[in-house]
Amino acid sequence: MTDDSQRNFRSVYYEKVGFRGVEEKKSLEILLKDDRLGILPPHHESHAQVMAYRKEQYSDVLHALDVIRFVSDATPQVEVFLYMHRLESGKLPRSPSFPLEPEDEVFLAIAKAMEEMVEDSVDCYWITRCFVNQLDSKYRDFLPQLPKAFEQYLNLEDSRLLSHLKACSAVSRLPYDLWFKRCFAGCLPEPSLQRVWDKVVSGSCKILVFVAVEILLTFKIKVMALNSAEKITKFLENIPQDSSDAIVSKAIDLWHKHCGTPVHSA
């Protein structure tokens, strides 16, 4: 297995859905042997055929939504993706005007972030769909445990900071959905987000915990100066973007510190 730092999230996905010639090809060929997403057959020579099928399926589903007037040319692309996903999952609402479910908001946030990473709409849809499906299947039982794990590791790194959060009654009101359900989509800028999602795709969503811990450690002075749960949460939902790359690098170091050198562990 290649070193984690050599992986690139977008490249991993492109290789998994059958596209060649992207950056970091050597390390990706190693990653591809695992095919963690399970959307391609084991034989590489079949990938082009599968991708042709995926494009045809994309067109068919999009056409179906157009026929029933669920989407139009004015529908935002991420909403089109959502309705396609819901239709294929057998969960399409009766009308586009129906209120969104919480999981729809998660899908839209991830799809919006994915749009910044993937140019082709067909690729973007399938990558988003597979990423969300991975969260819903492989990590379904683990994601609810992440807030408790966050509290545990923050206590190990800075018990005084955790005590402040508890004194402000902020621990239960931290932006856990943003951090752990949306996997920091809408919180971190695209280059930093890619590095985090790379680890999630590679088999460990615990990296999300360490990113959250490192955000608190990085902005400790600011957080300690805030005296209410509302102010703390509001700040953490809109952290400054210029420290994101350093935060992710330090979070990966924390991940290795507490978990060794995880590859497939959740």
Backbone bond lengths (Angstrom), bond angles and torsions (degrees), N, CA, C in turn:
res aa  C-N    CA-C-N  psi(-1)  N-CA   C-N-CA  omega(-1)  CA-C   N-CA-C  phi
1 M - - - 1.480 - - 1.528 109.30 -
2 T 1.292 117.12 132.03 1.452 121.18 -179.50 1.508 111.13 -69.87
3 D 1.327 116.70 157.65 1.460 121.03 178.87 1.515 110.54 -59.20
4 D 1.346 117.31 139.20 1.462 121.90 -176.16 1.517 112.52 -55.30
5 S 1.340 116.35 -35.70 1.458 119.17 -174.48 1.526 112.34 -68.94
6 Q 1.332 117.13 -15.09 1.460 119.66 -178.59 1.515 112.18 -87.72
7 R 1.320 116.84 -9.40 1.462 118.89 -176.46 1.516 111.26 -79.81
8 N 1.301 115.45 149.17 1.451 120.81 175.69 1.509 107.57 -127.62
9 F 1.335 116.60 124.65 1.469 121.68 -173.31 1.520 112.91 -55.30
10 R 1.323 116.29 -51.67 1.469 119.18 -176.44 1.522 110.75 -64.61
11 S 1.336 116.35 -40.41 1.449 119.60 -179.36 1.520 111.46 -65.42
12 V 1.333 116.63 -40.28 1.462 120.37 177.34 1.508 109.88 -56.13
13 Y 1.321 116.43 -46.61 1.455 119.96 -178.22 1.522 112.13 -67.67
14 Y 1.335 117.60 -42.74 1.457 119.50 179.58 1.524 110.61 -58.88
15 E 1.321 115.38 -43.61 1.461 118.01 -179.57 1.518 110.82 -65.09
16 K 1.326 116.55 -36.33 1.456 120.16 -178.74 1.529 112.00 -68.63
17 V 1.328 117.34 -29.47 1.463 118.65 179.81 1.522 112.34 -97.64
18 G 1.339 116.12 15.25 1.456 118.85 166.80 1.507 117.47 101.63
19 F 1.340 118.59 5.75 1.453 120.24 -179.12 1.526 109.96 -97.32
20 R 1.343 114.88 136.67 1.458 120.79 -177.84 1.523 110.39 -112.47
21 G 1.343 115.32 171.75 1.444 120.20 172.62 1.505 114.37 80.37
22 V 1.330 117.66 11.86 1.446 119.19 177.90 1.510 108.82 -88.87
23 E 1.336 116.33 171.96 1.454 120.48 -176.51 1.515 111.10 -65.20
24 E 1.333 115.13 156.95 1.454 123.25 179.04 1.531 111.97 60.32
25 K 1.309 116.03 37.13 1.460 120.17 -174.13 1.523 111.81 -60.74
26 K 1.321 117.48 -38.48 1.457 119.84 -176.09 1.519 111.63 -61.07
27 S 1.328 116.39 -49.72 1.457 118.92 -179.48 1.519 111.25 -68.42
28 L 1.317 117.18 -31.86 1.459 120.71 -179.25 1.518 111.43 -69.26
29 E 1.312 116.56 -33.37 1.459 118.85 177.88 1.526 110.58 -62.86
30 I 1.317 115.78 -32.31 1.461 120.02 176.33 1.516 110.08 -70.50
31 L 1.329 115.42 -44.86 1.461 119.90 178.75 1.517 111.78 -61.61
32 L 1.319 116.52 -36.14 1.456 121.16 -174.55 1.520 112.04 -63.40
33 K 1.324 116.38 -26.41 1.456 119.50 -179.56 1.530 111.32 -60.34
34 D 1.334 116.08 -28.32 1.458 120.17 -179.32 1.522 112.00 -81.69
35 D 1.343 117.96 -30.30 1.466 123.72 -179.63 1.519 111.37 42.53
36 R 1.333 116.72 58.79 1.461 121.62 -173.84 1.521 113.40 -63.14
37 L 1.310 117.24 -24.68 1.459 118.64 -178.07 1.517 112.29 -79.60
38 G 1.305 117.64 -21.63 1.443 120.29 176.72 1.515 114.57 67.35
39 I 1.344 117.71 26.01 1.463 119.13 -177.84 1.523 112.07 -105.45
40 L 1.319 117.05 -3.21 1.457 120.14 179.77 1.521 110.16 -123.15
41 P 1.329 117.62 151.38 1.463 120.52 175.45 1.515 109.65 -70.09
42 P 1.332 118.21 160.50 1.462 120.76 -176.90 1.521 114.06 -68.14
43 H 1.330 117.42 -22.26 1.462 119.86 -178.05 1.525 110.57 -91.13
44 H 1.325 115.77 121.31 1.466 120.96 -174.97 1.527 113.01 -60.89
45 E 1.339 116.39 -30.23 1.462 118.33 -177.56 1.525 111.87 -67.78
46 S 1.336 117.14 -13.62 1.468 120.45 179.30 1.521 112.81 -89.96
47 H 1.344 117.46 -8.12 1.460 120.75 -173.41 1.523 113.13 -61.62
48 A 1.324 117.22 -43.02 1.471 120.11 -178.53 1.529 110.21 -61.57
49 Q 1.310 115.93 -40.97 1.459 120.38 179.39 1.523 110.99 -64.82
50 V 1.317 116.10 -41.35 1.466 120.43 179.38 1.519 110.56 -65.39
51 M 1.332 116.85 -40.86 1.459 119.56 179.95 1.525 111.20 -66.73
52 A 1.322 116.93 -34.49 1.461 119.85 176.01 1.524 109.44 -63.70
53 Y 1.316 115.83 -40.20 1.467 120.38 177.49 1.518 110.35 -64.52
54 R 1.332 116.92 -41.43 1.461 120.46 -179.98 1.530 111.15 -62.33
55 K 1.325 116.85 -40.84 1.463 120.50 178.79 1.522 110.82 -65.42
56 E 1.317 116.47 -40.01 1.464 120.49 178.23 1.524 110.41 -65.62
57 Q 1.321 115.94 -41.46 1.462 120.18 178.74 1.526 110.73 -63.72
58 Y 1.316 116.05 -41.55 1.465 121.60 177.34 1.530 109.74 -57.29
59 S 1.324 116.60 -47.90 1.465 120.87 -178.56 1.519 111.34 -64.02
60 D 1.326 116.45 -39.63 1.467 120.35 -179.36 1.528 111.66 -65.15
61 V 1.322 116.27 -44.33 1.464 120.29 -179.22 1.526 110.51 -67.20
62 L 1.332 116.26 -41.82 1.453 120.49 178.37 1.528 110.54 -62.11
63 H 1.337 116.72 -41.78 1.464 121.18 178.94 1.527 110.86 -63.10
64 A 1.322 116.27 -40.35 1.465 120.46 179.42 1.520 110.67 -61.03
65 L 1.316 116.91 -43.41 1.466 121.07 179.14 1.530 111.10 -65.28
66 D 1.318 115.67 -35.37 1.460 120.23 178.70 1.533 110.78 -68.52
67 V 1.330 116.77 -40.54 1.464 121.73 -179.12 1.526 110.80 -62.61
68 I 1.324 116.36 -41.71 1.474 119.22 -179.39 1.528 111.48 -86.66
69 R 1.328 115.69 9.02 1.465 123.33 175.82 1.532 112.72 57.75
70 F 1.315 113.42 39.72 1.460 119.16 177.08 1.521 110.45 -88.17
71 V 1.330 115.69 -25.28 1.462 121.54 178.09 1.520 108.62 -133.70
72 S 1.323 114.34 161.27 1.467 121.30 175.60 1.515 107.84 -144.25
73 D 1.313 116.06 -178.99 1.467 119.51 178.73 1.522 111.86 -63.63
74 A 1.336 116.03 -20.78 1.460 120.10 -178.29 1.533 112.89 -88.38
75 T 1.325 117.31 -8.56 1.463 120.49 -178.93 1.525 110.02 -70.15
76 P 1.332 118.78 126.84 1.471 120.49 177.14 1.521 111.48 -55.34
77 Q 1.321 116.38 143.16 1.456 121.32 -173.86 1.528 112.36 -56.97
78 V 1.325 117.05 -40.79 1.468 118.74 -178.11 1.524 111.57 -66.60
79 E 1.323 117.16 -31.19 1.463 119.91 176.55 1.527 110.73 -71.39
80 V 1.334 115.66 -35.33 1.463 119.23 174.38 1.529 109.51 -60.03
81 F 1.321 116.26 -46.28 1.459 120.47 177.99 1.527 111.13 -57.53
82 L 1.328 115.99 -42.90 1.462 120.14 -178.83 1.521 111.16 -61.69
83 Y 1.334 116.78 -47.33 1.461 120.14 -179.26 1.528 111.26 -66.22
84 M 1.320 117.13 -35.92 1.462 120.11 175.39 1.526 110.31 -61.71
85 H 1.317 115.19 -45.18 1.469 120.60 179.98 1.521 110.99 -63.05
86 R 1.325 116.10 -42.80 1.463 120.35 179.96 1.531 111.00 -66.45
87 L 1.326 116.56 -39.87 1.462 120.12 178.74 1.523 110.88 -63.55
88 E 1.334 115.82 -46.16 1.463 119.58 -179.49 1.523 112.11 -67.69
89 S 1.334 116.48 -23.86 1.471 121.00 179.01 1.522 111.97 -90.33
90 G 1.335 116.58 -2.01 1.452 120.36 -178.52 1.513 113.57 72.79
91 K 1.348 116.45 25.63 1.460 120.81 -176.32 1.530 112.57 -124.91
92 L 1.320 116.81 25.13 1.463 119.64 -179.19 1.534 109.42 -68.67
93 P 1.331 118.57 127.46 1.471 120.14 179.22 1.530 110.68 -68.29
94 R 1.311 115.72 169.30 1.461 120.04 -178.89 1.522 112.38 -67.30
95 S 1.330 115.84 -27.23 1.458 119.88 -176.67 1.523 109.96 -149.33
96 P 1.343 117.29 147.83 1.474 120.14 175.83 1.523 112.26 -62.42
97 S 1.331 116.59 -17.92 1.471 119.86 -178.11 1.525 112.70 -81.00
98 F 1.330 117.28 -7.90 1.455 120.02 178.22 1.529 109.22 -63.29
99 P 1.344 117.79 143.26 1.468 119.96 -179.66 1.523 111.44 -63.08
100 L 1.315 115.97 147.96 1.457 121.49 -178.59 1.526 110.70 -74.11
101 E 1.313 115.29 144.17 1.462 121.53 172.97 1.529 108.43 -81.91
102 P 1.346 118.04 160.09 1.475 120.30 178.38 1.522 112.85 -54.86
103 E 1.345 116.90 -39.17 1.462 118.95 -179.84 1.527 111.58 -69.05
104 D 1.344 116.97 -24.69 1.460 120.14 175.41 1.529 110.56 -67.99
105 E 1.320 115.63 -39.95 1.467 120.26 178.54 1.524 110.33 -62.97
106 V 1.331 115.93 -38.49 1.464 120.42 177.43 1.524 110.11 -63.67
107 F 1.334 115.99 -47.06 1.466 120.66 179.93 1.527 110.76 -58.64
108 L 1.324 116.99 -46.11 1.459 120.88 -178.53 1.523 111.77 -62.46
109 A 1.338 116.70 -40.80 1.466 120.30 -179.86 1.521 110.65 -63.84
110 I 1.326 116.08 -43.83 1.461 120.31 179.72 1.525 110.66 -68.08
111 A 1.329 116.79 -41.04 1.470 120.51 179.31 1.530 111.23 -63.93
112 K 1.318 116.56 -39.64 1.469 120.23 179.50 1.519 110.99 -63.88
113 A 1.335 115.77 -41.87 1.469 119.32 177.89 1.526 110.51 -67.64
114 M 1.331 116.23 -37.78 1.458 120.37 -178.91 1.530 111.18 -65.68
115 E 1.330 117.19 -32.32 1.469 121.00 178.33 1.521 111.80 -58.22
116 E 1.335 116.07 -30.67 1.459 119.92 -179.70 1.521 112.09 -77.16
117 M 1.336 116.40 -16.17 1.462 120.64 -177.69 1.521 112.87 -101.13
118 V 1.338 116.71 -29.95 1.458 121.51 -172.25 1.520 109.55 -123.83
119 E 1.317 117.33 122.32 1.460 121.42 -174.66 1.526 113.24 -78.59
120 D 1.322 116.95 -43.43 1.461 120.53 -175.36 1.523 110.31 -75.05
121 S 1.328 117.10 131.00 1.463 121.08 -175.40 1.523 112.64 -66.40
122 V 1.335 117.36 -37.20 1.468 120.14 178.75 1.525 110.01 -64.25
123 D 1.321 116.06 -47.43 1.466 120.28 177.99 1.530 110.64 -59.81
124 C 1.320 114.51 -44.61 1.457 119.91 -176.16 1.526 110.76 -61.17
125 Y 1.321 116.46 -42.37 1.466 119.38 179.86 1.517 111.28 -63.51
126 W 1.329 116.90 -49.64 1.459 119.45 -176.30 1.518 112.06 -66.41
127 I 1.324 116.86 -37.53 1.460 119.78 178.49 1.525 110.08 -66.13
128 T 1.334 116.13 -44.64 1.466 119.92 178.52 1.520 110.38 -61.44
129 R 1.306 116.08 -46.77 1.470 120.95 -178.53 1.517 111.15 -59.88
130 C 1.325 116.92 -45.03 1.470 120.36 -179.03 1.526 111.35 -68.78
131 F 1.320 116.96 -36.84 1.462 120.70 178.46 1.523 110.31 -63.94
132 V 1.326 116.60 -47.20 1.464 121.45 179.62 1.527 110.60 -64.26
133 N 1.319 116.57 -41.11 1.461 119.78 178.64 1.518 111.92 -63.31
134 Q 1.332 115.62 -34.81 1.462 119.09 177.46 1.532 110.26 -65.50
135 L 1.319 116.61 -41.31 1.464 120.26 177.69 1.526 110.77 -63.44
136 D 1.338 115.71 -39.93 1.464 120.50 -175.90 1.521 113.32 -76.11
137 S 1.312 116.70 -22.41 1.468 119.14 -177.12 1.528 111.47 -106.49
138 K 1.301 116.95 -68.07 1.467 120.76 -174.98 1.526 112.46 -63.25
139 Y 1.331 116.88 -38.58 1.461 120.00 -173.65 1.527 114.02 -105.31
140 R 1.322 117.39 7.63 1.473 120.15 -175.10 1.530 112.42 -55.28
141 D 1.312 117.35 -45.21 1.466 120.65 -177.13 1.521 112.16 -79.84
142 F 1.320 116.77 -22.79 1.461 120.12 -175.24 1.521 113.12 -86.98
143 L 1.333 117.54 -35.21 1.466 120.83 -175.95 1.530 113.47 -56.62
144 P 1.342 120.28 -40.56 1.470 119.42 179.09 1.523 113.62 -64.61
145 Q 1.330 117.16 -16.84 1.457 120.78 -179.52 1.528 112.68 -86.73
146 L 1.316 117.14 -10.91 1.465 120.27 -173.82 1.530 113.92 -64.76
147 P 1.349 120.38 -38.53 1.475 118.30 177.50 1.526 113.01 -58.27
148 K 1.335 117.05 -40.61 1.457 119.91 178.30 1.530 110.99 -67.49
149 A 1.328 116.65 -39.18 1.464 120.26 176.86 1.520 110.48 -64.49
150 F 1.324 116.56 -38.93 1.467 120.85 176.47 1.525 110.72 -58.07
151 E 1.311 116.25 -47.76 1.462 120.60 -179.99 1.529 110.94 -61.54
152 Q 1.317 116.27 -39.93 1.463 121.32 -179.78 1.530 111.24 -62.67
153 Y 1.332 116.78 -49.15 1.461 119.69 -176.22 1.526 112.22 -74.24
154 L 1.329 117.11 -31.95 1.462 118.56 175.87 1.516 109.95 -65.65
155 N 1.321 117.01 -37.60 1.456 120.58 177.59 1.530 111.11 -62.38
156 L 1.320 116.37 -38.20 1.463 120.47 178.74 1.532 111.54 -68.60
157 E 1.326 116.33 -35.60 1.458 120.09 -176.93 1.524 112.77 -85.34
158 D 1.323 117.80 -36.21 1.464 120.54 -177.82 1.529 109.10 -159.74
159 S 1.311 116.23 86.60 1.464 120.97 -177.17 1.525 111.86 -64.67
160 R 1.325 116.79 -30.40 1.469 120.45 179.96 1.533 110.30 -66.17
161 L 1.314 116.02 -40.20 1.469 120.57 178.40 1.529 110.48 -64.80
162 L 1.310 116.73 -41.49 1.461 120.21 177.56 1.531 110.70 -64.62
163 S 1.296 116.66 -40.00 1.469 120.32 178.55 1.517 111.06 -61.56
164 H 1.329 116.27 -37.62 1.466 119.79 177.43 1.521 110.74 -64.21
165 L 1.330 116.61 -42.95 1.466 120.12 178.37 1.531 110.78 -61.43
166 K 1.319 116.00 -40.38 1.465 119.82 179.07 1.525 110.96 -67.56
167 A 1.319 116.87 -39.98 1.464 120.96 179.76 1.524 111.25 -63.13
168 C 1.334 116.14 -30.09 1.469 121.45 178.76 1.528 111.89 -90.69
169 S 1.328 116.65 4.15 1.477 121.78 -176.44 1.526 111.22 55.52
170 A 1.324 115.13 37.27 1.468 120.08 -174.98 1.522 113.84 -98.30
171 V 1.329 117.83 -16.77 1.464 120.29 -173.39 1.522 111.96 -58.03
172 S 1.301 117.55 -43.09 1.467 120.78 -178.04 1.523 112.81 -79.48
173 R 1.336 116.87 -7.69 1.467 120.24 -175.78 1.530 113.10 -113.18
174 L 1.312 116.15 9.78 1.461 119.54 177.58 1.532 109.86 -66.52
175 P 1.338 118.32 158.19 1.483 120.77 -174.84 1.527 113.24 -76.75
176 Y 1.340 115.02 62.14 1.456 119.95 -176.91 1.525 112.75 -62.69
177 D 1.319 118.22 -36.56 1.467 120.08 178.86 1.521 110.82 -62.64
178 L 1.315 116.47 -43.45 1.459 121.68 178.14 1.527 110.20 -62.26
179 W 1.317 116.22 -43.04 1.457 120.95 -177.27 1.519 113.29 -73.63
180 F 1.321 116.14 -49.43 1.462 119.84 -166.82 1.524 114.70 -104.92
181 K 1.319 119.53 -32.46 1.462 120.41 177.35 1.523 111.00 -84.49
182 R 1.348 115.62 -41.23 1.465 119.16 179.22 1.523 111.83 -91.76
183 C 1.332 116.44 -1.80 1.468 121.64 177.66 1.527 111.60 54.65
184 F 1.331 116.29 40.21 1.464 124.76 177.23 1.532 113.81 71.37
185 A 1.322 117.78 11.14 1.469 119.86 172.59 1.520 108.61 -64.35
186 G 1.335 116.68 125.91 1.452 120.77 -175.92 1.512 112.97 89.87
187 C 1.327 116.21 -1.27 1.475 120.79 178.82 1.524 110.70 -114.44
188 L 1.319 116.53 -46.82 1.456 121.68 -179.89 1.524 110.49 -103.56
189 P 1.326 118.04 147.46 1.465 120.50 176.42 1.526 110.48 -69.73
190 E 1.320 115.51 162.54 1.465 122.11 -171.19 1.536 115.13 -53.60
191 P 1.338 121.02 -47.42 1.471 118.62 -178.23 1.531 112.77 -61.88
192 S 1.318 116.58 -41.30 1.468 120.31 179.06 1.522 110.82 -70.37
193 L 1.317 116.10 -38.71 1.457 120.93 -179.36 1.526 110.79 -63.40
194 Q 1.317 116.52 -37.97 1.467 119.96 177.58 1.514 111.23 -57.32
195 R 1.311 116.81 -42.39 1.461 121.08 -177.60 1.524 110.81 -65.32
196 V 1.314 116.57 -37.56 1.463 120.69 178.96 1.531 110.14 -70.62
197 W 1.319 116.48 -47.06 1.462 120.18 -178.18 1.526 111.65 -65.98
198 D 1.316 116.28 -29.44 1.455 120.08 175.37 1.527 110.55 -56.33
199 K 1.328 116.00 -43.09 1.468 120.52 -179.64 1.528 110.75 -69.25
200 V 1.334 116.80 -37.55 1.471 120.16 178.44 1.525 109.59 -64.15
201 V 1.329 116.52 -46.16 1.459 121.39 178.98 1.533 110.53 -62.37
202 S 1.321 115.69 -36.83 1.466 120.39 -176.65 1.523 112.70 -73.66
203 G 1.325 117.77 -9.04 1.456 118.56 173.15 1.497 117.26 125.26
204 S 1.325 119.78 7.52 1.461 119.44 -179.56 1.515 111.42 -138.67
205 C 1.335 116.14 111.71 1.460 118.25 175.43 1.527 111.09 -89.52
206 K 1.328 117.63 -1.67 1.464 119.50 177.34 1.532 111.09 -66.61
207 I 1.334 117.75 -19.93 1.459 120.12 175.70 1.518 110.67 -55.92
208 L 1.344 117.13 -30.11 1.462 121.16 179.57 1.522 110.90 -60.80
209 V 1.323 116.57 -37.25 1.468 121.47 179.01 1.524 110.30 -62.49
210 F 1.318 116.29 -44.86 1.460 119.94 -175.55 1.527 112.21 -73.70
211 V 1.324 117.24 -28.32 1.466 119.31 172.98 1.531 108.96 -65.42
212 A 1.326 116.53 -44.05 1.464 120.57 178.95 1.518 110.95 -62.46
213 V 1.331 116.85 -43.95 1.476 120.83 178.36 1.518 110.25 -60.39
214 E 1.332 116.37 -44.98 1.466 120.00 -177.25 1.520 111.64 -67.46
215 I 1.319 117.82 -32.18 1.468 120.31 174.92 1.524 109.76 -60.29
216 L 1.327 116.39 -44.75 1.469 120.06 178.68 1.522 111.33 -64.64
217 L 1.327 116.90 -41.62 1.466 120.21 -179.67 1.526 111.37 -66.72
218 T 1.329 116.03 -39.95 1.466 120.71 -178.84 1.528 111.51 -64.98
219 F 1.324 115.84 -39.68 1.465 120.42 -177.04 1.534 111.80 -106.18
220 K 1.321 115.41 31.32 1.460 120.90 -177.04 1.529 112.41 -56.46
221 I 1.298 117.27 -47.73 1.469 120.65 -177.33 1.521 110.71 -59.85
222 K 1.317 116.23 -44.70 1.461 120.96 179.05 1.526 111.36 -63.62
223 V 1.329 116.26 -45.97 1.466 120.79 -178.09 1.526 110.90 -66.02
224 M 1.313 116.98 -40.21 1.467 120.68 -179.52 1.527 111.12 -65.76
225 A 1.320 116.64 -24.31 1.470 120.69 -179.87 1.523 112.23 -82.49
226 L 1.325 116.22 -13.39 1.470 120.64 179.26 1.525 109.05 -91.24
227 N 1.336 116.25 138.12 1.461 119.03 -171.83 1.522 114.50 -117.04
228 S 1.320 117.23 17.29 1.458 118.94 177.30 1.524 109.67 -143.51
229 A 1.337 115.40 150.83 1.459 120.58 -179.93 1.521 111.07 -61.33
230 E 1.319 116.74 -38.16 1.458 121.13 -178.74 1.523 111.36 -62.55
231 K 1.329 116.70 -44.86 1.464 120.55 -179.30 1.527 111.38 -67.52
232 I 1.319 116.01 -40.36 1.460 120.46 179.99 1.526 110.51 -63.64
233 T 1.328 115.96 -46.92 1.459 120.45 -179.11 1.530 111.24 -63.60
234 K 1.313 116.00 -43.44 1.466 120.33 -180.00 1.521 111.00 -60.26
235 F 1.331 116.35 -41.41 1.463 119.86 178.94 1.524 111.12 -65.58
236 L 1.336 116.58 -44.93 1.462 120.88 -177.01 1.527 112.61 -67.96
237 E 1.318 116.90 -24.11 1.462 120.60 177.11 1.524 111.87 -76.97
238 N 1.324 116.63 -14.81 1.473 120.72 -176.59 1.525 109.86 -138.86
239 I 1.327 116.60 55.83 1.458 120.45 -177.29 1.530 110.49 -70.00
240 P 1.332 117.67 152.27 1.465 120.98 175.74 1.529 110.80 -57.82
241 Q 1.320 116.25 140.35 1.462 120.80 -174.40 1.524 113.87 -84.49
242 D 1.322 116.92 -18.52 1.464 118.61 -171.64 1.523 113.83 -72.81
243 S 1.331 117.66 -12.14 1.466 120.27 179.44 1.520 112.79 -102.11
244 S 1.308 117.55 3.85 1.466 121.53 -170.49 1.519 113.59 -61.08
245 D 1.328 116.98 -44.15 1.460 118.99 -176.68 1.526 110.63 -64.78
246 A 1.324 116.55 -41.08 1.469 120.26 178.31 1.523 110.48 -66.19
247 I 1.323 116.67 -38.04 1.468 120.91 178.68 1.525 110.38 -60.48
248 V 1.314 116.82 -45.86 1.466 120.29 -178.75 1.527 110.73 -66.10
249 S 1.313 117.21 -41.05 1.473 120.26 178.40 1.526 111.24 -60.88
250 K 1.316 115.99 -44.74 1.465 119.60 178.94 1.525 111.60 -69.27
251 A 1.329 116.29 -33.38 1.469 120.08 177.75 1.521 110.47 -64.91
252 I 1.323 117.01 -39.70 1.471 120.69 177.67 1.525 109.73 -64.77
253 D 1.336 117.01 -38.68 1.465 120.31 176.23 1.529 110.77 -62.34
254 L 1.333 116.96 -41.79 1.467 120.86 177.31 1.517 110.86 -63.46
255 W 1.309 115.71 -41.06 1.472 122.38 179.16 1.525 109.97 -57.43
256 H 1.337 116.12 -46.59 1.456 120.58 179.01 1.529 111.10 -69.60
257 K 1.289 115.95 -35.91 1.488 120.53 -179.77 1.519 110.87 -61.27
258 H 1.319 116.93 -45.66 1.460 120.99 -174.32 1.528 113.58 -91.91
259 C 1.318 117.10 -22.13 1.474 119.62 -175.00 1.522 113.06 -121.04
260 G 1.329 117.57 8.61 1.449 119.29 -175.99 1.515 109.11 76.56
261 T 1.334 116.45 -133.87 1.461 121.38 176.67 1.512 108.04 -120.02
262 P 1.350 116.99 76.34 1.459 120.22 -175.13 1.527 111.54 -67.66
263 V 1.322 114.85 145.29 1.468 120.21 176.98 1.525 109.93 -120.75
264 H 1.328 117.02 -55.09 1.457 119.58 -176.21 1.526 112.42 -113.28
265 S 1.328 117.67 -4.46 1.453 119.35 -174.40 1.518 111.02 -71.32
266 A 1.319 116.69 145.59 1.461 120.66 177.48 1.496 110.48 -74.31
